[in-house]
Every structure is written in C-alpha cells, then in structure tokens.
Amino acid sequence: MADDFKGVNYYLNTPAVVAHDNRLKPNAKLFFGEIYSLANVYGDVYISNAALAQRYELTVDAASRLISQLVKYGYITIELHYKEGTKQVIKRSIKVNPLPDK
C-alpha cells in the first residue's frame, strides 16, 4: 500500500497548540500537520480520507474517525461540493480554522 505513495515536496507543520492537545489521537495530529501543510502550499485542500489512509497505512474508517476528531475540536471545517441539482458529492474541501491562542 505505502509503495504507491511517492512522497511530497513539503514539510509537515503541526502548530504547538495542536501537537499538545491531549484530546487528539497522535495520528489526528499528523493528519492536521498534513492538512495544514497542504493548505500553506496549495491554499484549498481536497485530500480524501482514502488518500490519507493510504499515506499512513490506516483503514479508511480510521482516517474518517481522525478527521472527525479534528472537526469536533474545531481545527478544521469540511465543505462538501455537490453536482448541480443533485446530492452527489463531487469533491470535499477542508479548511483550516484559525488556531486558538493557548
């Protein structure tokens, strides 16, 4: 599975407020670093749970739970984009929320 992933040309950045948040599982902190870094490089983030699962050798369900943690604690917001006139999701964007001062 990991053999398909060729790597990226950026560093993962995890702000201290996220890294020290004991409510988050360690892999949720890694996911945030991935999302935060992608946002800094590309602006909008469209990575899927399946792609994150593959990068970190997890199941898609595990990746979904980690993303849900980041949403629950207010670090990211998910926006679904639908095919016009339908409920079919064509893409999902992830927004990094302003980080709390701690």
C-alpha positions as CSV (number, residue, x, y, z in Angstrom):
1,M,0.0,0.0,0.0
2,A,2.7,2.6,1.0
3,D,4.7,1.7,-2.0
4,D,2.3,3.6,-4.2
5,F,2.9,6.9,-2.4
6,K,5.9,8.7,-3.8
7,G,6.2,11.5,-1.2
8,V,5.6,15.2,-1.3
9,N,7.7,18.3,-1.6
10,Y,6.8,20.0,1.6
11,Y,7.3,19.6,5.3
12,L,4.5,18.7,7.7
13,N,3.9,21.6,10.1
14,T,2.0,20.9,13.3
15,P,1.4,24.0,15.4
16,A,2.2,23.5,19.1
17,V,-1.5,24.1,20.1
18,V,-2.4,21.1,18.1
19,A,0.6,19.0,19.0
20,H,-0.1,19.5,22.7
21,D,-3.9,18.9,22.5
22,N,-4.2,15.7,24.5
23,R,-7.8,15.2,23.3
24,L,-6.4,14.3,19.9
25,K,-5.0,10.9,19.0
26,P,-1.4,11.1,17.7
27,N,-2.5,10.3,14.1
28,A,-5.0,13.1,14.2
29,K,-2.1,15.4,14.9
30,L,-0.3,14.0,11.9
31,F,-3.3,14.4,9.8
32,F,-3.6,18.1,10.9
33,G,0.0,18.6,10.0
34,E,-0.6,17.2,6.5
35,I,-3.7,19.3,6.0
36,Y,-2.1,22.4,7.5
37,S,0.9,22.0,5.2
38,L,-1.2,21.3,2.1
39,A,-3.2,24.5,2.9
40,N,0.0,26.5,3.1
41,V,1.3,25.2,-0.2
42,Y,-1.9,24.9,-2.3
43,G,-4.5,27.0,-0.5
44,D,-7.5,24.7,-0.8
45,V,-7.2,21.2,0.5
46,Y,-9.0,18.4,-1.3
47,I,-7.4,15.2,0.0
48,S,-9.7,12.3,0.6
49,N,-9.9,10.1,3.7
50,A,-8.8,7.2,1.4
51,A,-5.7,9.1,0.3
52,L,-4.8,9.9,4.0
53,A,-5.5,6.3,5.0
54,Q,-3.1,5.1,2.3
55,R,-0.3,7.6,3.2
56,Y,-0.4,6.5,6.8
57,E,-1.3,2.8,6.3
58,L,-4.6,3.0,8.0
59,T,-8.1,1.9,7.1
60,V,-10.5,4.5,5.6
61,D,-12.7,4.2,8.7
62,A,-9.8,5.0,10.9
63,A,-8.9,8.0,8.8
64,S,-12.5,9.2,8.9
65,R,-12.5,9.0,12.7
66,L,-9.3,11.1,12.9
67,I,-10.8,13.7,10.5
68,S,-13.9,13.7,12.7
69,Q,-11.8,14.5,15.8
70,L,-10.2,17.5,14.0
71,V,-13.7,18.7,13.1
72,K,-15.1,18.1,16.6
73,Y,-12.4,20.1,18.3
74,G,-12.6,23.0,15.8
75,Y,-9.3,22.6,14.0
76,I,-10.8,22.1,10.5
77,T,-14.1,22.6,8.7
78,I,-15.3,20.2,5.9
79,E,-17.3,21.6,3.0
80,L,-18.9,19.3,0.5
81,H,-19.4,20.3,-3.1
82,Y,-22.3,18.7,-4.9
83,K,-23.1,18.1,-8.5
84,E,-25.5,20.8,-9.5
85,G,-29.1,19.8,-8.8
86,T,-28.2,16.6,-7.0
87,K,-27.0,15.3,-3.7
88,Q,-24.0,13.6,-5.4
89,V,-20.7,14.8,-3.8
90,I,-18.1,15.7,-6.4
91,K,-15.4,16.9,-4.0
92,R,-14.8,17.8,-0.4
93,S,-12.7,20.8,0.7
94,I,-11.0,21.0,4.0
95,K,-10.5,24.4,5.6
96,V,-8.1,25.1,8.4
97,N,-9.8,27.1,11.1
98,P,-8.0,29.9,13.0
99,L,-6.0,28.3,15.8
100,P,-6.8,29.2,19.4
101,D,-4.2,31.1,21.4
102,K,-3.0,28.8,24.2
